[in-house]
Amino acid sequence: MSSQDPLRSSPWQFAEVCLTGRLASMTHDEARVRLAAIGCRTVMRPTAKTRFVIVGRGGAPVGDDGRPTVALTKARSLIDTGQDLTLVSEVDLLEQLGMDDARADLERLYTINQLARLLSVPSSRVRAWVRSGLLAPVRTHGRLGFFDFGQVSAAKTLRELTTKGVPPATIRRSLRELAQWMPERANLGQLAVADDVVVHLPDGRIADPSGQLRLGFSAQRNAERRDATPVTSIARSAPSVDTADAWFDHGVDAEAAGRLADAVRAYTRALGHDPSYTEAWFNLGNAQYELGQKRDAVASFERALALDPSYEEAWNNLGNVHSELGELAIAIDAYHRALAINPSYADAHYNLADTHALLGDVRDARHHWTLYLEQDPHSSDAAYIRARLARLDGHDE
């Protein structure tokens, strides 16, 4: 943090502060206690005396209506009239409070699988968001994308608001505003870039390109939208253009909606157009695996890897299938190949540790579980790993 940062300046100690948006590291009440300890007073809404507005990273700072919070909107109005008021990120607040571990957690990067676990959604749905442009990795390693906590929060907000029926057009408009207001939230704009995206909701409904829900929450809304097309007819129809990309996108949509057999057919059609379509082989393997077609999944992952031997996620998933088939030595080799490409690949460390544990190789299991915890210390899997490590060490948790 630079010497000019407002958190390091003297006005901070006795500043009037407002909290807005969900905090990721603590509750608002806990934050107020910590702020009071360094001499700050907190208010519910910004006033003419407010010096800092702290914007939480536990979700995009929008209300249940999908619009920016009242506190944030008021803050922007005060700034526009010339008030000396600064928007402060939760990460910077944690640094000021000396909460370095919590700050490091918010700055951690996540793979698609880790992101899916955090959001409690299938990884196929996250892949669909990425494919459609709703999310974009902040860093890539080969074909493996990494997402920061801000994107985790934004994706969580997207899921929650669409489930509540907030039109995607409203969400896109709000996220564009937030990206303009707060440079550190610029990645929220990625959720607003694609007007032609179809957003799949957890209960099977979708939002159409206009930003309206295809199916409303009541019979009355459905009657009002006479042009609404049933989800099933959209989801199962063939793409309008008979190309590899069109069939691939069709497969992504079907997989995200849980229609795995449709996804397999779509990916197969894509590969009929282009047998060198690496991502289609990879996605086909994932869908086949979920359907229990494990030998077919092995063949699909191997085809993907023949086309791109540096595809670490395909190596990891191939290892998963071999492990479930009881072919543990082959699985271990696949995980090692993934880690040779990307030594910090948390999922591969986790799977490799589990496989070593199945073989009774305690030393290597402990080693890779420890490396996993360095990458993903707060997931539900991390709690399981700590319990396993405690048992290995002869302790009970």
Backbone hydrogen bonds in HBPLUS format (Angstrom, degrees):
<---DONOR---> <-ACCEPTOR-->    atom                        ^
c    i                          cat <-CA-CA->   ^        H-A-AA   ^      H-
h    n   atom  resd res      DA  || num        DHA   H-A  angle D-A-AA Bond
n    s   type  num  typ     dist DA aas  dist angle  dist       angle   num
A0005-ASP N   A0002-SER O   3.01 MM   3  5.37 164.7  2.04 111.9 116.5     1
A0008-ARG N   A0005-ASP O   3.05 MM   3  5.69 151.9  2.13 117.1 124.8     2
A0009-SER N   A0006-PRO O   3.16 MM   3  5.10 153.9  2.23  99.4 107.4     3
A0012-TRP N   A0009-SER O   3.17 MM   3  5.98 158.4  2.22 122.4 128.2     4
A0013-GLN N   A0010-SER O   3.27 MM   3  6.02 139.0  2.45 122.2 128.3     5
A0015-ALA N   A0012-TRP O   3.16 MM   3  4.92 170.5  2.17 109.8 109.9     6
A0041-ARG N   A0015-ALA O   3.11 MM  26  6.51 162.6  2.14 154.5 159.6     7
A0051-ARG N   A0016-GLU O   2.90 MM  35  5.59 163.1  1.93 146.1 150.2     8
A0052-PHE N   A0016-GLU O   3.42 MM  36  6.81 164.7  2.45 153.8 157.6     9
A0017-VAL N   A0041-ARG O   2.74 MM  24  6.04 162.3  1.77 159.7 165.7    10
A0043-VAL N   A0017-VAL O   2.84 MM  26  6.21 144.4  1.97 152.3 160.8    11
A0018-CYS N   A0052-PHE O   3.01 MM  34  6.48 153.6  2.08 151.0 159.5    12
A0054-ILE N   A0018-CYS O   2.77 MM  36  6.18 154.9  1.84 167.0 172.8    13
A0020-THR N   A0054-ILE O   2.98 MM  34  6.22 155.4  2.04 175.1 169.6    14
A0056-GLY N   A0020-THR O   2.93 MM  36  6.21 170.9  1.94 165.5 168.5    15
A0058-GLY N   A0022-ARG O   2.63 MM  36  4.75 148.2  1.73 153.3 146.6    16
A0031-ALA N   A0027-THR O   3.02 MM   4  6.28 156.0  2.08 145.7 152.6    17
A0032-ARG N   A0028-HIS O   2.90 MM   4  6.17 153.5  1.97 149.5 156.3    18
A0033-VAL N   A0029-ASP O   3.13 MM   4  6.44 153.3  2.21 147.4 153.8    19
A0034-ARG N   A0030-GLU O   3.07 MM   4  6.37 162.1  2.10 150.3 154.7    20
A0035-LEU N   A0031-ALA O   2.81 MM   4  6.01 156.8  1.87 152.3 159.3    21
A0036-ALA N   A0032-ARG O   2.89 MM   4  6.02 155.1  1.96 143.7 150.5    22
A0037-ALA N   A0033-VAL O   3.11 MM   4  6.34 142.1  2.26 140.4 150.3    23
A0038-ILE N   A0035-LEU O   3.07 MM   3  5.41 146.4  2.19 104.3 113.9    24
A0040-CYS N   A0035-LEU O   2.93 MM   5  5.22 158.7  1.98 145.9 139.0    25
A0039-GLY N   A0036-ALA O   3.02 MM   3  4.98 161.1  2.06 107.2 109.3    26
A0050-THR N   A0047-THR O   3.16 MM   3  5.23 158.0  2.22 104.4 111.1    27
A0086-THR N   A0051-ARG O   2.98 MM  35  6.36 159.0  2.02 145.0 149.0    28
A0053-VAL N   A0086-THR O   2.98 MM  33  6.30 159.2  2.03 153.0 155.7    29
A0088-VAL N   A0053-VAL O   2.78 MM  35  5.87 170.5  1.79 150.9 152.7    30
A0055-VAL N   A0088-VAL O   2.77 MM  33  6.05 162.1  1.80 166.1 172.0    31
A0062-VAL N   A0060-ALA O   2.64 MM   2  5.66 132.5  1.86 117.4 101.3    32
A0069-THR N   A0061-PRO O   3.14 MM   8  5.95 153.2  2.22 135.0 132.7    33
A0063-GLY N   A0067-ARG O   2.83 MM   4  5.70 158.2  1.88 165.7 163.3    34
A0066-GLY N   A0063-GLY O   2.95 MM   3  5.39 163.5  1.98 117.0 120.4    35
A0073-THR N   A0069-THR O   2.93 MM   4  6.18 163.3  1.96 155.3 160.3    36
A0074-LYS N   A0070-VAL O   2.88 MM   4  6.05 160.0  1.92 151.3 156.9    37
A0075-ALA N   A0071-ALA O   2.93 MM   4  6.12 154.1  2.00 142.4 150.0    38
A0076-ARG N   A0072-LEU O   2.96 MM   4  6.23 159.6  2.00 151.0 155.3    39
A0077-SER N   A0073-THR O   3.06 MM   4  6.34 151.5  2.15 142.9 150.8    40
A0078-LEU N   A0074-LYS O   2.96 MM   4  6.28 155.7  2.02 152.4 158.5    41
A0079-ILE N   A0075-ALA O   2.91 MM   4  6.18 158.7  1.95 152.7 158.8    42
A0080-ASP N   A0076-ARG O   2.91 MM   4  6.10 157.5  1.97 146.0 152.2    43
A0081-THR N   A0077-SER O   3.17 MM   4  6.43 131.9  2.41 137.3 149.0    44
A0081-THR N   A0078-LEU O   3.18 MM   3  5.19 134.0  2.40  94.4 106.8    45
A0083-GLN N   A0078-LEU O   3.01 MM   5  5.50 158.6  2.06 154.5 147.6    46
A0082-GLY N   A0079-ILE O   2.95 MM   3  5.19 160.8  1.99 110.2 115.2    47
A0085-LEU N   A0083-GLN O   2.89 MM   2  5.55 128.4  2.16 108.4  92.6    48
A0093-LEU N   A0089-SER O   3.11 MM   4  6.47 152.6  2.19 145.5 153.7    49
A0094-LEU N   A0090-GLU O   2.95 MM   4  6.21 158.7  1.99 152.3 156.6    50
A0095-GLU N   A0091-VAL O   3.15 MM   4  6.47 149.4  2.25 142.5 150.7    51
A0096-GLN N   A0092-ASP O   3.00 MM   4  6.28 156.2  2.06 147.2 153.3    52
A0097-LEU N   A0093-LEU O   2.92 MM   4  6.23 149.3  2.02 149.4 158.4    53
A0099-MET N   A0094-LEU O   2.84 MM   5  5.03 153.1  1.91 157.5 155.4    54
A0098-GLY N   A0095-GLU O   3.14 MM   3  5.07 154.6  2.20  99.3 107.1    55
A0103-ARG N   A0099-MET O   3.01 MM   4  6.28 155.6  2.07 150.0 157.8    56
A0104-ALA N   A0100-ASP O   2.88 MM   4  6.10 155.1  1.94 148.9 155.2    57
A0105-ASP N   A0101-ASP O   3.08 MM   4  6.38 148.7  2.19 144.0 152.0    58
A0106-LEU N   A0102-ALA O   3.21 MM   4  6.55 152.3  2.29 146.3 152.4    59
A0107-GLU N   A0103-ARG O   3.15 MM   4  6.42 132.7  2.38 141.0 153.9    60
A0107-GLU N   A0104-ALA O   3.16 MM   3  5.07 132.6  2.40  92.7 105.8    61
A0108-ARG N   A0105-ASP O   3.23 MM   3  5.19 163.6  2.26 102.9 107.3    62
A0110-TYR N   A0147-PHE O   2.69 MM  37  5.01 152.4  1.76 140.8 150.6    63
A0147-PHE N   A0110-TYR O   2.69 MM  37  5.01 157.6  1.73 141.9 149.5    64
A0115-LEU N   A0111-THR O   2.83 MM   4  6.02 159.1  1.88 152.6 159.2    65
A0116-ALA N   A0112-ILE O   2.83 MM   4  6.04 155.3  1.89 149.7 156.4    66
A0117-ARG N   A0113-ASN O   3.06 MM   4  6.32 151.1  2.14 142.3 149.6    67
A0118-LEU N   A0114-GLN O   2.97 MM   4  6.25 157.2  2.02 149.4 155.5    68
A0119-LEU N   A0115-LEU O   3.01 MM   4  6.24 149.3  2.11 147.8 155.9    69
A0120-SER N   A0116-ALA O   2.85 MM   4  5.77 116.0  2.26 136.3 152.3    70
A0121-VAL N   A0116-ALA O   3.09 MM   5  5.20 160.2  2.13 143.5 148.7    71
A0120-SER N   A0117-ARG O   3.27 MM   3  4.93 144.1  2.41  91.3 101.6    72
A0125-ARG N   A0122-PRO O   2.99 MM   3  5.46 136.0  2.19 108.1 118.9    73
A0127-ARG N   A0123-SER O   2.89 MM   4  6.20 158.8  1.94 151.8 158.2    74
A0128-ALA N   A0124-SER O   2.97 MM   4  6.18 144.2  2.10 136.9 146.4    75
A0129-TRP N   A0125-ARG O   3.00 MM   4  6.37 150.4  2.09 144.7 152.3    76
A0130-VAL N   A0126-VAL O   2.93 MM   4  6.28 155.4  1.99 151.1 157.9    77
A0131-ARG N   A0127-ARG O   2.80 MM   4  6.00 164.8  1.82 150.7 155.2    78
A0132-SER N   A0128-ALA O   2.93 MM   4  6.05 152.9  2.00 145.8 152.5    79
A0134-LEU N   A0129-TRP O   2.82 MM   5  4.98 131.2  2.05 157.8 157.3    80
A0135-LEU N   A0129-TRP O   3.32 MM   6  5.73 148.6  2.42 114.6 113.1    81
A0133-GLY N   A0130-VAL O   3.10 MM   3  5.18 150.4  2.19 101.8 110.9    82
A0138-VAL N   A0146-PHE O   2.86 MM   8  6.06 138.0  2.04 156.2 169.6    83
A0139-ARG N   A0146-PHE O   3.42 MM   7  5.23 155.0  2.49 139.7 139.5    84
A0146-PHE N   A0139-ARG O   2.76 MM   7  5.23 150.1  1.85 173.2 168.7    85
A0141-HIS N   A0144-LEU O   2.80 MM   3  5.15 159.9  1.84 150.9 158.0    86
A0144-LEU N   A0141-HIS O   2.99 MM   3  5.15 158.2  2.04 130.2 128.1    87
A0151-GLN N   A0148-ASP O   3.01 MM   3  5.47 128.6  2.28 107.2 119.5    88
A0152-VAL N   A0148-ASP O   3.09 MM   4  6.51 150.0  2.18 144.9 154.2    89
A0153-SER N   A0149-PHE O   2.85 MM   4  6.13 162.9  1.88 154.8 157.8    90
A0154-ALA N   A0150-GLY O   2.89 MM   4  6.09 154.8  1.96 139.2 147.0    91
A0155-ALA N   A0151-GLN O   2.79 MM   4  5.89 162.5  1.82 148.5 153.0    92
A0156-LYS N   A0152-VAL O   2.92 MM   4  6.13 153.6  1.99 145.8 153.7    93
A0157-THR N   A0153-SER O   2.89 MM   4  6.15 155.1  1.95 148.2 154.9    94
A0158-LEU N   A0154-ALA O   2.88 MM   4  6.15 157.0  1.93 147.8 154.4    95
A0159-ARG N   A0155-ALA O   2.95 MM   4  6.22 161.9  1.98 150.0 153.9    96
A0160-GLU N   A0156-LYS O   2.95 MM   4  6.18 165.5  1.97 151.7 155.5    97
A0161-LEU N   A0157-THR O   2.86 MM   4  5.95 172.9  1.86 159.1 161.2    98
A0162-THR N   A0158-LEU O   3.04 MM   4  6.02 164.1  2.06 148.8 153.6    99
A0163-THR N   A0159-ARG O   3.07 MM   4  6.10 151.0  2.15 140.6 148.9   100
A0164-LYS N   A0160-GLU O   3.08 MM   4  6.34 141.6  2.23 139.7 149.7   101
A0166-VAL N   A0161-LEU O   3.01 MM   5  5.45 156.8  2.06 158.5 151.9   102
A0165-GLY N   A0162-THR O   3.09 MM   3  5.03 150.5  2.18  97.2 106.4   103
A0170-THR N   A0167-PRO O   2.91 MM   3  5.42 129.2  2.17 113.5 125.7   104
A0171-ILE N   A0167-PRO O   3.26 MM   4  6.70 155.6  2.33 148.3 155.3   105
A0172-ARG N   A0168-PRO O   2.81 MM   4  6.04 165.5  1.84 155.6 159.0   106
A0173-ARG N   A0169-ALA O   3.03 MM   4  6.19 159.6  2.07 143.3 148.6   107
A0174-SER N   A0170-THR O   3.00 MM   4  6.23 161.5  2.04 149.9 154.7   108
A0175-LEU N   A0171-ILE O   2.91 MM   4  6.11 163.8  1.94 156.9 161.3   109
A0176-ARG N   A0172-ARG O   2.97 MM   4  6.17 150.3  2.06 146.9 154.7   110
A0177-GLU N   A0173-ARG O   3.15 MM   4  6.43 156.1  2.21 144.4 150.4   111
A0178-LEU N   A0174-SER O   2.93 MM   4  6.24 162.4  1.96 153.2 157.9   112
A0179-ALA N   A0175-LEU O   2.93 MM   4  6.06 156.4  1.99 144.4 150.5   113
A0180-GLN N   A0176-ARG O   3.16 MM   4  6.41 143.3  2.30 141.1 150.2   114
A0180-GLN N   A0177-GLU O   3.06 MM   3  5.19 125.0  2.38  97.6 111.8   115
A0181-TRP N   A0177-GLU O   2.91 MM   4  6.19 152.2  1.99 151.4 160.0   116
A0182-MET N   A0178-LEU O   2.95 MM   4  6.00 162.2  1.98 155.2 158.1   117
A0185-ARG N   A0182-MET O   2.80 MM   3  5.35 157.4  1.85 120.0 127.8   118
A0186-ALA N   A0183-PRO O   3.01 MM   3  5.16 150.1  2.11 119.2 117.0   119
A0188-LEU N   A0185-ARG O   2.88 MM   3  5.62 161.2  1.92 121.9 128.1   120
A0189-GLY N   A0186-ALA O   2.93 MM   3  5.65 151.8  2.01 117.9 125.3   121
A0190-GLN N   A0187-ASN O   3.06 MM   3  5.44 155.4  2.12 107.0 114.3   122
A0191-LEU N   A0188-LEU O   2.95 MM   3  5.66 156.6  2.00 118.3 124.7   123
A0192-ALA N   A0189-GLY O   2.91 MM   3  5.16 159.7  1.95 110.3 116.0   124
A0207-ALA N   A0199-VAL O   2.99 MM   8  5.19 143.6  2.13 135.9 147.3   125
A0201-LEU N   A0205-ARG O   2.73 MM   4  5.21 173.6  1.73 165.5 163.2   126
A0204-GLY N   A0201-LEU O   2.98 MM   3  5.45 163.5  2.01 124.4 125.7   127
A0214-ARG N   A0206-ILE O   2.82 MM   8  5.72 168.5  1.83 153.6 156.8   128
A0208-ASP N   A0212-GLN O   2.80 MM   4  5.70 154.7  1.86 178.6 172.3   129
A0211-GLY N   A0208-ASP O   2.96 MM   3  5.66 167.1  1.97 126.8 131.1   130
A0222-ASN N   A0218-SER O   3.07 MM   4  6.39 160.3  2.11 149.5 155.4   131
A0223-ALA N   A0219-ALA O   2.87 MM   4  6.11 149.5  1.97 145.7 154.2   132
A0224-GLU N   A0220-GLN O   2.97 MM   4  6.29 147.0  2.09 143.6 152.9   133
A0225-ARG N   A0221-ARG O   2.98 MM   4  6.29 145.3  2.10 147.6 156.5   134
A0228-ALA N   A0225-ARG O   3.03 MM   3  5.42 164.1  2.06 113.8 117.5   135
A0234-ILE N   A0230-PRO O   3.26 MM   4  6.60 155.7  2.33 152.5 159.3   136
A0235-ALA N   A0231-VAL O   2.81 MM   4  5.92 175.2  1.81 163.8 165.4   137
A0236-ARG N   A0232-THR O   3.04 MM   4  5.94 155.7  2.10 144.6 149.6   138
A0243-THR N   A0241-VAL O   3.06 MM   2  5.81 129.0  2.33 105.7  91.2   139
A0247-TRP N   A0243-THR O   3.04 MM   4  6.25 163.6  2.06 151.9 155.7   140
A0248-PHE N   A0244-ALA O   2.86 MM   4  6.03 150.7  1.94 146.1 155.5   141
A0249-ASP N   A0245-ASP O   2.87 MM   4  6.10 167.2  1.89 154.4 156.6   142
A0250-HIS N   A0246-ALA O   2.99 MM   4  6.16 151.7  2.08 140.6 149.1   143
A0251-GLY N   A0247-TRP O   2.87 MM   4  6.12 149.0  1.96 143.3 151.4   144
A0251-GLY N   A0248-PHE O   3.02 MM   3  5.00 115.2  2.46  93.6 109.4   145
A0252-VAL N   A0248-PHE O   2.90 MM   4  6.27 153.0  1.97 151.5 159.4   146
A0253-ASP N   A0249-ASP O   2.99 MM   4  6.27 161.8  2.02 151.4 155.2   147
A0254-ALA N   A0250-HIS O   2.99 MM   4  6.23 161.1  2.03 147.1 152.5   148
A0255-GLU N   A0251-GLY O   2.82 MM   4  5.98 162.4  1.86 152.6 157.5   149
A0256-ALA N   A0252-VAL O   2.92 MM   4  6.07 160.8  1.96 149.6 154.8   150
A0257-ALA N   A0253-ASP O   3.07 MM   4  6.25 141.3  2.23 141.4 151.4   151
A0259-ARG N   A0254-ALA O   2.84 MM   5  5.07 148.2  1.94 160.0 151.9   152
A0258-GLY N   A0255-GLU O   3.01 MM   3  5.05 157.9  2.06 103.2 109.9   153
A0263-ALA N   A0259-ARG O   3.01 MM   4  6.30 149.5  2.10 144.7 154.3   154
A0264-VAL N   A0260-LEU O   2.86 MM   4  6.17 158.6  1.91 153.7 158.2   155
A0265-ARG N   A0261-ALA O   3.09 MM   4  6.38 162.7  2.12 148.4 152.4   156
A0266-ALA N   A0262-ASP O   2.92 MM   4  6.16 156.8  1.97 148.3 155.1   157
A0267-TYR N   A0263-ALA O   2.87 MM   4  6.09 171.1  1.88 161.2 162.7   158
A0268-THR N   A0264-VAL O   2.96 MM   4  6.05 154.2  2.03 145.9 153.7   159
A0269-ARG N   A0265-ARG O   2.94 MM   4  6.20 150.4  2.03 143.2 151.1   160
A0270-ALA N   A0266-ALA O   2.91 MM   4  6.25 153.9  1.98 148.9 156.5   161
A0271-LEU N   A0267-TYR O   2.93 MM   4  6.21 156.5  1.98 147.9 153.8   162
A0272-GLY N   A0268-THR O   2.92 MM   4  6.19 131.9  2.16 138.1 151.6   163
A0272-GLY N   A0269-ARG O   3.12 MM   3  4.94 127.7  2.40  90.1 104.4   164
A0273-HIS N   A0269-ARG O   3.29 MM   4  6.68 138.5  2.47 141.4 150.4   165
A0273-HIS N   A0270-ALA O   3.09 MM   3  5.33 132.7  2.33  99.8 111.8   166
A0274-ASP N   A0270-ALA O   2.96 MM   4  6.28 150.6  2.05 142.8 152.2   167
A0277-TYR N   A0274-ASP O   3.14 MM   3  5.63 149.6  2.23 127.4 126.0   168
A0280-ALA N   A0277-TYR O   3.10 MM   3  5.41 123.5  2.44 102.6 116.8   169
A0281-TRP N   A0277-TYR O   3.19 MM   4  6.60 153.5  2.26 153.1 160.4   170
A0282-PHE N   A0278-THR O   3.00 MM   4  6.34 159.2  2.05 152.9 159.0   171
A0283-ASN N   A0279-GLU O   2.86 MM   4  6.05 169.3  1.87 151.9 154.5   172
A0284-LEU N   A0280-ALA O   2.85 MM   4  5.88 153.7  1.92 143.0 151.2   173
A0285-GLY N   A0281-TRP O   2.96 MM   4  6.17 155.3  2.02 144.6 150.8   174
A0286-ASN N   A0282-PHE O   3.06 MM   4  6.44 152.9  2.13 147.2 154.6   175
A0287-ALA N   A0283-ASN O   2.97 MM   4  6.26 164.3  2.00 154.6 157.6   176
A0288-GLN N   A0284-LEU O   2.88 MM   4  6.07 163.6  1.91 154.4 159.3   177
A0289-TYR N   A0285-GLY O   2.90 MM   4  6.01 155.5  1.96 145.9 152.8   178
A0290-GLU N   A0286-ASN O   3.04 MM   4  6.33 160.6  2.08 149.4 153.7   179
A0291-LEU N   A0287-ALA O   3.06 MM   4  6.31 139.5  2.23 141.8 152.9   180
A0291-LEU N   A0288-GLN O   3.15 MM   3  5.02 125.1  2.47  91.7 106.1   181
A0293-GLN N   A0288-GLN O   2.79 MM   5  4.95 145.7  1.91 160.9 152.1   182
A0292-GLY N   A0289-TYR O   2.95 MM   3  5.11 158.1  2.00 107.3 113.9   183
A0297-ALA N   A0293-GLN O   2.91 MM   4  6.17 148.3  2.01 147.2 157.5   184
A0298-VAL N   A0294-LYS O   2.91 MM   4  6.22 154.7  1.97 149.7 155.6   185
A0299-ALA N   A0295-ARG O   3.11 MM   4  6.41 162.4  2.14 147.6 151.4   186
A0300-SER N   A0296-ASP O   2.96 MM   4  6.26 152.2  2.04 146.9 154.7   187
A0301-PHE N   A0297-ALA O   2.90 MM   4  6.14 168.6  1.92 159.6 161.7   188
A0302-GLU N   A0298-VAL O   2.92 MM   4  6.10 156.3  1.98 150.0 157.2   189
A0303-ARG N   A0299-ALA O   2.98 MM   4  6.20 145.8  2.10 140.0 148.9   190
A0304-ALA N   A0300-SER O   3.00 MM   4  6.33 156.3  2.06 149.0 155.2   191
A0305-LEU N   A0301-PHE O   2.94 MM   4  6.20 155.2  2.00 147.6 154.4   192
A0306-ALA N   A0302-GLU O   2.87 MM   4  6.04 140.6  2.02 140.9 151.5   193
A0307-LEU N   A0303-ARG O   3.20 MM   4  6.45 144.3  2.33 141.1 149.4   194
A0308-ASP N   A0304-ALA O   2.90 MM   4  6.17 143.6  2.03 140.5 151.9   195
A0311-TYR N   A0308-ASP O   3.19 MM   3  5.72 150.9  2.27 126.9 125.8   196
A0312-GLU N   A0310-SER O   3.00 MM   2  5.73 116.4  2.42 113.4  96.6   197
A0314-ALA N   A0311-TYR O   3.10 MM   3  5.47 126.4  2.41 105.4 118.6   198
A0315-TRP N   A0311-TYR O   3.17 MM   4  6.59 152.0  2.25 149.4 157.7   199
A0316-ASN N   A0312-GLU O   2.98 MM   4  6.25 158.9  2.02 148.1 153.6   200
A0317-ASN N   A0313-GLU O   2.96 MM   4  6.16 164.0  1.98 146.7 150.7   201
A0318-LEU N   A0314-ALA O   2.84 MM   4  5.93 152.0  1.92 144.6 152.8   202
A0319-GLY N   A0315-TRP O   2.94 MM   4  6.17 152.9  2.01 145.2 152.4   203
A0320-ASN N   A0316-ASN O   3.04 MM   4  6.42 147.0  2.15 142.9 152.1   204
A0321-VAL N   A0317-ASN O   3.13 MM   4  6.47 155.2  2.20 147.6 152.3   205
A0322-HIS N   A0318-LEU O   3.06 MM   4  6.36 171.2  2.07 156.2 158.1   206
A0323-SER N   A0319-GLY O   2.87 MM   4  6.00 153.8  1.94 148.4 156.3   207
A0324-GLU N   A0320-ASN O   3.04 MM   4  6.32 158.2  2.09 146.9 151.8   208
A0325-LEU N   A0321-VAL O   2.96 MM   4  6.22 136.6  2.15 144.7 157.6   209
A0327-GLU N   A0322-HIS O   2.80 MM   5  5.03 146.9  1.91 163.7 155.1   210
A0326-GLY N   A0323-SER O   2.99 MM   3  5.12 157.5  2.04 105.3 111.7   211
A0331-ALA N   A0327-GLU O   3.00 MM   4  6.26 152.9  2.08 147.4 156.1   212
A0332-ILE N   A0328-LEU O   2.87 MM   4  6.11 160.8  1.91 153.3 157.1   213
A0333-ASP N   A0329-ALA O   3.14 MM   4  6.39 156.9  2.19 142.6 148.4   214
A0334-ALA N   A0330-ILE O   3.05 MM   4  6.34 154.7  2.11 146.8 153.4   215
A0335-TYR N   A0331-ALA O   2.95 MM   4  6.31 161.2  1.99 157.3 162.0   216
A0336-HIS N   A0332-ILE O   2.95 MM   4  6.16 159.3  2.00 150.8 156.6   217
A0337-ARG N   A0333-ASP O   2.99 MM   4  6.24 147.4  2.10 143.7 152.7   218
A0338-ALA N   A0334-ALA O   3.04 MM   4  6.41 149.4  2.14 146.1 154.3   219
A0339-LEU N   A0335-TYR O   2.97 MM   4  6.28 156.9  2.03 150.2 156.3   220
A0340-ALA N   A0336-HIS O   2.80 MM   4  5.98 137.0  1.98 142.9 154.8   221
A0341-ILE N   A0337-ARG O   3.32 MM   4  6.53 141.6  2.48 136.7 144.5   222
A0341-ILE N   A0338-ALA O   3.23 MM   3  5.36 130.7  2.49  95.7 107.8   223
A0342-ASN N   A0338-ALA O   2.99 MM   4  6.28 154.1  2.06 142.9 150.9   224
A0345-TYR N   A0342-ASN O   3.12 MM   3  5.60 151.9  2.20 129.0 127.1   225
A0349-HIS N   A0345-TYR O   3.21 MM   4  6.58 154.1  2.28 150.5 158.3   226
A0350-TYR N   A0346-ALA O   2.97 MM   4  6.27 160.7  2.01 157.0 162.3   227
A0351-ASN N   A0347-ASP O   2.95 MM   4  6.18 169.6  1.96 153.3 155.4   228
A0352-LEU N   A0348-ALA O   2.87 MM   4  5.90 156.6  1.92 145.3 152.4   229
A0353-ALA N   A0349-HIS O   2.92 MM   4  6.03 158.2  1.97 147.5 153.3   230
A0354-ASP N   A0350-TYR O   3.02 MM   4  6.31 162.3  2.05 152.0 156.6   231
A0355-THR N   A0351-ASN O   3.02 MM   4  6.21 155.0  2.09 144.0 150.7   232
A0356-HIS N   A0352-LEU O   2.94 MM   4  6.19 160.3  1.98 151.0 156.1   233
A0357-ALA N   A0353-ALA O   2.91 MM   4  6.14 152.7  1.99 148.5 156.6   234
A0358-LEU N   A0354-ASP O   2.99 MM   4  6.32 148.7  2.09 143.5 151.4   235
A0359-LEU N   A0355-THR O   3.18 MM   4  6.51 140.8  2.34 140.2 150.5   236
A0359-LEU N   A0356-HIS O   3.09 MM   3  5.07 125.2  2.41  93.4 107.8   237
A0361-ASP N   A0356-HIS O   2.85 MM   5  5.04 153.3  1.92 156.7 149.0   238
A0360-GLY N   A0357-ALA O   2.96 MM   3  4.90 155.2  2.02 101.4 109.4   239
A0362-VAL N   A0360-GLY O   3.15 MM   2  5.68 122.8  2.50 105.6  90.2   240
A0365-ALA N   A0361-ASP O   3.10 MM   4  6.22 154.9  2.17 148.8 156.6   241
A0366-ARG N   A0362-VAL O   2.88 MM   4  6.00 166.6  1.90 154.4 157.3   242
A0367-HIS N   A0363-ARG O   3.03 MM   4  6.25 157.9  2.08 145.0 151.5   243
A0368-HIS N   A0364-ASP O   3.08 MM   4  6.27 166.1  2.10 152.0 153.2   244
A0369-TRP N   A0365-ALA O   2.96 MM   4  6.07 154.9  2.02 151.8 159.3   245
A0370-THR N   A0366-ARG O   2.94 MM   4  6.05 156.6  2.00 147.7 154.0   246
A0371-LEU N   A0367-HIS O   3.12 MM   4  6.41 153.5  2.19 141.4 148.5   247
A0372-TYR N   A0368-HIS O   2.93 MM   4  6.09 147.0  2.04 138.6 147.7   248
A0373-LEU N   A0369-TRP O   2.97 MM   4  6.28 158.2  2.02 149.8 154.6   249
A0374-GLU N   A0370-THR O   3.24 MM   4  6.57 139.4  2.42 141.0 151.1   250
A0375-GLN N   A0372-TYR O   2.86 MM   3  5.28 136.1  2.06 108.5 120.9   251
A0376-ASP N   A0372-TYR O   2.92 MM   4  6.15 154.1  1.99 156.7 165.3   252
A0382-ALA N   A0379-SER O   3.00 MM   3  5.05 124.5  2.32  94.8 109.1   253
A0383-ALA N   A0379-SER O   3.34 MM   4  6.82 147.2  2.45 144.9 152.1   254
A0384-TYR N   A0380-SER O   3.24 MM   4  6.57 156.4  2.30 145.0 150.8   255
A0385-ILE N   A0381-ASP O   2.88 MM   4  6.18 156.2  1.94 150.5 157.4   256
A0386-ARG N   A0382-ALA O   2.95 MM   4  6.20 161.8  1.99 151.8 155.8   257
A0387-ALA N   A0383-ALA O   3.15 MM   4  6.37 153.5  2.22 142.8 149.7   258
A0388-ARG N   A0384-TYR O   2.97 MM   4  6.31 153.5  2.05 147.1 154.7   259
A0389-LEU N   A0385-ILE O   2.79 MM   4  6.08 162.3  1.82 157.8 162.7   260
A0390-ALA N   A0386-ARG O   2.87 MM   4  6.03 153.9  1.94 143.9 151.2   261
A0391-ARG N   A0387-ALA O   3.04 MM   4  6.30 153.6  2.12 144.4 150.9   262
A0392-LEU N   A0388-ARG O   2.91 MM   4  6.20 154.2  1.98 147.7 155.5   263
A0393-ASP N   A0389-LEU O   2.94 MM   4  6.19 143.0  2.08 143.6 153.3   264
A0395-HIS N   A0390-ALA O   2.70 MM   5  5.01 162.8  1.73 157.3 151.4   265
A0394-GLY N   A0391-ARG O   3.00 MM   3  4.99 158.2  2.05 102.3 108.6   266
